Amino acid sequence: MSPASLWQPFTLGRLDLPHRLALAPMTRSRSNPDGTPGDLAAEYYGQRASLGLIITEGAQPSADGQGYMNTPGIYTPEQIEGWRKITETVHARGGAVFIQLMHVGRMSHPDNTPHHRQPLAPSAISADQDIFTPTGLQKTPAPRELTLEDIQATVAEFRHAAASAIAAGADGVEIHGANGYLLHQFLSPNANHRTDSYGGSVENRSRFVIELAQALAAEIGAERVGIRLSPAMPLGGINEGDTESVHAQYRHLIGELATLNLAYLHLHHVGDDELLRSLRDLWPTAVLVVRYGRNREQIAGDIEAGLADIAPLGRFALANPDIVERLRSEAPLNEVDPTTLYGGGASGYTDYPALAHA
């Protein structure tokens, strides 16, 4: 049987959640070319509303924030209307929605953005990664270094995106500070070579993330803002240095963010349990922890160990719209079709069978 700890209700900010599961954010690349969520998105998220807390795929706060083809935005009136269909569907089925705000920084290519401009990043250092574009795989180009004015403009774009998310009916937003994207680039010494107040020391590299979180808390309320971080995650060409450096960076950052009383801290954990425990101890509100490669017996492990309050599910939830019912009843699980993860239509998106139809 699933551990009883999974099924305890939980209050997160202003939300009363029915249990300790959530939907982890996963890019699906099925939006319209203008960044409006596609027609099937409301059904996709609505199918998974029993997870309680739905954290959506990353939505760019501006054209500069887009990295991949057919990802949604949350900054135009059309995009807001598209997201409203999603939030209304999820709410009607008993769930809550946090829209993840994702600015990819240098993990982009001009061919994938509406304005075809050079990507922006803390420093003019290419991620040197392969990225899918309309003409096939290409290397990520060298980005343009953000000026101080650009940094302030980017914070303003995030503020507008957060307000747009609330206007679309979302219960809150998650700041994507993980997985090699813009905020993670500021935190990482190999991606951030700045010599001004946003680079160099641990305190300076943390500054952009802290200022952004402060701005969003002021814009929509701290209880409506979560943040996702991934200490030592090597995605997107990121190298944060040795264990001591990573601990210093994240203990400072989390200590500063903790004073804001945000809704939650969402950690994409890659194995440093000592750091996880210390960050948990620093954080005053809810902690969400997701790990690669968990099996169903391990889903509640971090909750049982007192390291997390909520366990977000990725591929389990992607392939099983009724994952909550399946876990409660010890039912077998659908397997993910890796060929349909990104792009396309209903196949591998809204057509995974629920138990009643399996």
C-alpha positions as CSV (number, residue, x, y, z in Angstrom):
1,M,0.0,0.0,0.0
2,S,1.1,3.6,-0.6
3,P,2.4,5.2,2.6
4,A,-0.3,7.1,4.6
5,S,1.9,10.2,4.5
6,L,1.0,10.7,0.8
7,W,-2.7,11.1,1.6
8,Q,-2.5,13.7,4.3
9,P,-4.1,17.0,3.4
10,F,-1.7,20.0,3.2
11,T,-2.1,23.8,3.2
12,L,0.2,25.5,0.8
13,G,-0.1,29.3,0.9
14,R,-3.8,30.0,0.4
15,L,-4.5,26.6,-1.0
16,D,-5.9,23.6,0.8
17,L,-4.5,20.5,-1.0
18,P,-6.1,17.1,-0.7
19,H,-2.8,15.1,-0.5
20,R,0.9,15.4,-1.0
21,L,1.2,14.8,-4.7
22,A,1.5,17.4,-7.4
23,L,2.1,17.6,-11.2
24,A,5.7,18.5,-11.9
25,P,6.3,21.1,-14.7
26,M,7.1,19.4,-18.1
27,T,7.7,21.0,-21.4
28,R,5.4,19.5,-24.1
29,S,6.0,21.9,-27.0
30,R,2.4,21.8,-28.3
31,S,1.5,25.5,-28.2
32,N,0.5,27.5,-31.2
33,P,3.2,29.5,-33.0
34,D,2.1,32.7,-31.3
35,G,2.7,31.2,-27.9
36,T,-1.0,30.6,-27.1
37,P,-1.6,27.3,-25.4
38,G,-3.0,24.8,-27.9
39,D,-6.6,23.6,-27.9
40,L,-5.7,20.3,-26.2
41,A,-3.8,21.9,-23.3
42,A,-6.9,22.5,-21.2
43,E,-7.9,18.8,-21.5
44,Y,-4.3,17.7,-20.8
45,Y,-4.1,19.6,-17.5
46,G,-7.8,19.0,-16.7
47,Q,-7.2,15.2,-16.9
48,R,-4.6,15.5,-14.2
49,A,-6.5,17.9,-11.9
50,S,-6.8,15.1,-9.2
51,L,-3.1,15.8,-8.5
52,G,-4.3,18.9,-6.6
53,L,-1.4,21.2,-7.4
54,I,-0.8,21.5,-11.1
55,I,2.5,23.2,-11.9
56,T,2.4,23.8,-15.6
57,E,5.1,23.6,-18.2
58,G,7.3,26.7,-18.5
59,A,5.8,29.7,-20.1
60,Q,8.1,32.5,-21.3
61,P,7.6,36.0,-19.9
62,S,8.6,37.6,-23.2
63,A,9.9,36.8,-26.7
64,D,13.4,36.9,-25.3
65,G,12.5,34.2,-22.9
66,Q,11.6,31.6,-25.4
67,G,14.1,28.8,-26.1
68,Y,12.2,25.9,-27.7
69,M,9.7,25.6,-30.5
70,N,6.0,25.8,-29.7
71,T,6.3,26.7,-26.0
72,P,3.6,28.8,-24.4
73,G,4.0,32.5,-23.4
74,I,2.2,34.4,-20.7
75,Y,2.5,38.0,-21.8
76,T,0.0,38.8,-24.5
77,P,-3.8,39.1,-24.3
78,E,-4.2,36.1,-26.6
79,Q,-2.0,34.0,-24.4
80,I,-3.9,35.0,-21.2
81,E,-7.1,33.9,-22.9
82,G,-5.5,30.6,-23.8
83,W,-4.4,30.0,-20.2
84,R,-7.8,31.0,-18.9
85,K,-9.3,27.9,-20.6
86,I,-6.7,25.8,-18.7
87,T,-7.2,27.3,-15.3
88,E,-11.0,27.1,-15.6
89,T,-10.9,23.5,-16.6
90,V,-8.6,22.5,-13.8
91,H,-10.5,24.5,-11.2
92,A,-13.8,22.9,-12.4
93,R,-12.2,19.5,-11.7
94,G,-11.0,20.4,-8.3
95,G,-7.3,21.3,-8.9
96,A,-5.2,24.4,-8.5
97,V,-2.8,25.9,-11.0
98,F,0.7,27.5,-10.7
99,I,2.0,28.6,-14.1
100,Q,5.8,28.2,-14.3
101,L,7.6,31.3,-15.6
102,M,10.6,30.2,-17.6
103,H,13.2,32.4,-19.3
104,V,15.7,30.2,-20.9
105,G,18.5,32.8,-21.3
106,R,21.3,31.3,-23.5
107,M,19.5,28.0,-24.0
108,S,17.8,29.3,-27.2
109,H,18.3,29.8,-30.9
110,P,17.1,32.8,-33.0
111,D,15.2,30.4,-35.3
112,N,12.9,29.4,-32.4
113,T,11.8,32.9,-31.3
114,P,9.2,35.3,-32.8
115,H,11.7,38.1,-33.2
116,H,14.8,36.0,-34.2
117,R,17.1,37.9,-32.0
118,Q,20.3,36.8,-30.3
119,P,19.6,35.1,-26.9
120,L,20.3,37.1,-23.7
121,A,22.3,35.8,-20.8
122,P,24.4,37.0,-17.8
123,S,27.6,36.7,-19.9
124,A,28.3,36.2,-23.6
125,I,29.2,32.5,-23.2
126,S,27.5,29.9,-25.3
127,A,26.0,26.9,-23.6
128,D,27.5,24.9,-26.5
129,Q,24.4,22.6,-26.6
130,D,22.4,21.1,-29.4
131,I,18.9,22.5,-29.7
132,F,16.0,21.5,-32.0
133,T,15.0,24.2,-34.5
134,P,12.6,24.2,-37.4
135,T,15.5,23.2,-39.7
136,G,16.9,20.5,-37.3
137,L,19.5,20.3,-34.6
138,Q,21.7,23.4,-34.3
139,K,24.2,24.6,-31.7
140,T,23.1,27.3,-29.2
141,P,24.8,30.5,-30.3
142,A,26.8,32.9,-28.1
143,P,24.3,35.1,-26.3
144,R,24.4,38.8,-25.8
145,E,25.4,39.9,-22.3
146,L,22.5,41.6,-20.4
147,T,23.1,45.2,-19.6
148,L,22.0,46.6,-16.2
149,E,19.1,48.1,-18.1
150,D,18.3,44.7,-19.6
151,I,18.2,43.1,-16.2
152,Q,15.7,45.6,-14.9
153,A,13.6,45.2,-18.1
154,T,13.7,41.4,-17.6
155,V,12.5,41.8,-14.0
156,A,9.6,44.0,-15.3
157,E,8.8,41.3,-17.9
158,F,8.5,38.7,-15.1
159,R,6.3,41.0,-13.1
160,H,4.0,41.5,-16.1
161,A,3.9,37.7,-16.7
162,A,3.1,37.0,-13.1
163,A,0.2,39.6,-13.2
164,S,-0.9,38.0,-16.5
165,A,-1.0,34.6,-14.9
166,I,-3.2,35.8,-12.1
167,A,-5.4,37.6,-14.7
168,A,-5.7,34.2,-16.5
169,G,-7.1,32.7,-13.3
170,A,-3.9,31.0,-12.0
171,D,-3.5,30.4,-8.3
172,G,0.1,31.4,-8.5
173,V,3.4,31.2,-10.4
174,E,6.6,29.2,-10.1
175,I,9.9,31.0,-10.9
176,H,12.0,28.6,-12.9
177,G,15.5,29.0,-11.4
178,A,16.7,25.5,-12.3
179,N,17.9,23.2,-15.1
180,G,20.4,25.5,-16.8
181,Y,18.1,28.4,-17.7
182,L,18.5,32.1,-17.1
183,L,18.4,32.3,-13.3
184,H,20.6,29.2,-13.0
185,Q,23.0,30.8,-15.4
186,F,23.3,33.8,-13.1
187,L,24.1,31.4,-10.2
188,S,26.7,29.4,-12.0
189,P,30.3,30.7,-12.1
190,N,31.0,29.0,-15.5
191,A,28.1,30.9,-17.1
192,N,28.3,34.2,-15.2
193,H,31.6,36.0,-15.7
194,R,30.2,39.4,-14.8
195,T,32.3,41.9,-12.9
196,D,29.4,44.2,-11.7
197,S,27.0,43.7,-8.8
198,Y,25.5,40.6,-10.5
199,G,28.6,38.5,-10.7
200,G,31.7,37.4,-8.9
201,S,30.8,36.6,-5.3
202,V,28.1,34.2,-4.0
203,E,26.1,37.3,-2.9
204,N,26.3,39.0,-6.3
205,R,25.5,35.9,-8.3
206,S,22.4,35.4,-6.1
207,R,21.2,39.0,-6.6
208,F,19.2,38.6,-9.8
209,V,17.2,35.7,-8.4
210,I,16.5,37.4,-5.1
211,E,15.4,40.7,-6.8
212,L,13.2,38.8,-9.1
213,A,11.5,36.9,-6.3
214,Q,11.1,40.1,-4.3
215,A,9.5,41.8,-7.4
216,L,7.0,39.0,-7.9
217,A,6.1,38.8,-4.3
218,A,5.4,42.5,-4.4
219,E,3.4,42.1,-7.6
220,I,1.0,39.2,-6.7
221,G,1.7,38.3,-3.1
222,A,4.4,36.0,-1.7
223,E,1.8,33.3,-1.0
224,R,1.3,33.0,-4.7
225,V,5.0,32.6,-5.7
226,G,7.0,29.4,-5.6
227,I,10.6,28.9,-6.9
228,R,12.3,26.0,-8.5
229,L,16.0,25.4,-8.0
230,S,18.4,22.6,-9.0
231,P,21.7,22.7,-7.1
232,A,24.6,21.1,-9.0
233,M,22.3,20.2,-11.9
234,P,24.7,20.0,-15.0
235,L,22.0,20.7,-17.6
236,G,22.6,23.3,-20.3
237,G,26.3,23.4,-19.9
238,I,26.2,24.5,-16.3
239,N,29.0,23.7,-13.9
240,E,28.6,25.2,-10.4
241,G,31.9,24.0,-9.1
242,D,32.8,21.7,-6.2
243,T,30.5,20.6,-3.4
244,E,31.7,23.3,-1.1
245,S,31.0,26.0,-3.7
246,V,27.5,24.6,-4.4
247,H,26.7,24.5,-0.6
248,A,27.9,28.1,-0.1
249,Q,25.9,29.4,-3.1
250,Y,22.6,27.7,-2.2
251,R,22.7,28.2,1.5
252,H,23.1,31.9,1.0
253,L,20.5,32.1,-1.7
254,I,17.9,30.0,0.2
255,G,18.6,32.0,3.4
256,E,17.8,35.2,1.6
257,L,14.8,33.9,-0.2
258,A,13.5,32.4,3.1
259,T,12.8,35.9,4.4
260,L,10.2,36.4,1.7
261,N,7.9,33.6,2.9
262,L,7.2,32.4,-0.6
263,A,4.6,29.7,-1.1
264,Y,7.1,27.0,-1.6
265,L,10.6,25.9,-2.6
266,H,10.7,23.3,-5.4
267,L,14.0,21.4,-5.5
268,H,15.1,19.3,-8.5
269,H,17.4,17.0,-6.5
270,V,20.4,15.3,-7.9
271,G,21.7,13.4,-4.8
272,D,23.3,15.7,-2.3
273,D,21.2,14.7,0.8
274,E,23.3,16.8,3.2
275,L,22.5,19.9,1.2
276,L,18.9,19.0,0.8
277,R,18.6,18.6,4.6
278,S,20.2,22.0,5.3
279,L,18.0,23.8,2.7
280,R,14.9,22.2,4.2
281,D,16.0,23.4,7.6
282,L,16.5,27.0,6.3
283,W,13.1,27.1,4.5
284,P,10.0,28.3,6.5
285,T,7.2,27.1,4.2
286,A,6.5,24.1,1.9
287,V,9.3,22.2,0.3
288,L,8.7,20.1,-2.9
289,V,11.3,17.6,-4.0
290,V,11.5,15.8,-7.3
291,R,14.1,13.3,-8.2
292,Y,15.0,11.5,-11.5
293,G,14.4,7.8,-11.6
294,R,12.1,7.2,-8.6
295,N,10.0,4.1,-8.7
296,R,6.5,4.1,-7.3
297,E,7.6,2.7,-3.9
298,Q,10.0,5.7,-3.5
299,I,7.5,8.5,-4.2
300,A,6.9,9.2,-0.5
301,G,10.5,8.7,0.6
302,D,11.4,12.4,1.0
303,I,8.1,13.1,2.8
304,E,8.6,10.1,5.2
305,A,12.2,11.4,5.8
306,G,11.0,14.9,6.7
307,L,12.8,16.4,3.7
308,A,9.7,17.4,1.7
309,D,6.0,18.2,2.1
310,I,4.9,17.4,-1.4
311,A,6.2,15.0,-4.1
312,P,5.7,16.3,-7.6
313,L,5.3,13.6,-10.3
314,G,6.7,13.9,-13.8
315,R,6.5,11.0,-16.2
316,F,4.2,8.9,-13.9
317,A,1.7,11.7,-14.3
318,L,2.4,12.3,-17.9
319,A,1.5,8.7,-18.8
320,N,-1.3,8.2,-16.2
321,P,-3.9,11.0,-16.1
322,D,-5.4,9.2,-13.1
323,I,-2.1,8.6,-11.3
324,V,-3.7,9.5,-7.9
325,E,-6.4,6.8,-8.3
326,R,-3.8,4.3,-9.5
327,L,-1.5,4.9,-6.6
328,R,-4.3,4.7,-4.1
329,S,-5.6,1.4,-5.5
330,E,-2.1,-0.1,-6.3
331,A,-3.2,-0.4,-9.9
332,P,-0.6,-0.9,-12.7
333,L,0.8,2.1,-14.6
334,N,0.9,3.0,-18.2
335,E,4.4,3.4,-19.6
336,V,5.6,6.7,-21.2
337,D,6.0,6.8,-25.0
338,P,9.3,8.8,-25.4
339,T,8.6,9.5,-29.1
340,T,5.6,11.7,-28.2
341,L,7.0,13.8,-25.4
342,Y,7.5,17.0,-27.5
343,G,5.4,18.4,-30.2
344,G,2.5,16.8,-32.1
345,G,-1.1,16.5,-31.2
346,A,-3.3,14.2,-28.9
347,S,-1.1,11.2,-29.3
348,G,1.0,10.8,-26.2
349,Y,-0.6,13.9,-24.7
350,T,-4.3,13.5,-24.0
351,D,-4.8,9.9,-25.1
352,Y,-3.2,7.9,-22.3
353,P,-5.9,5.6,-21.0
354,A,-7.5,6.0,-17.6
355,L,-8.2,3.0,-15.5
356,A,-11.8,2.8,-16.5
357,H,-10.7,2.5,-20.1
358,A,-7.5,0.5,-19.8
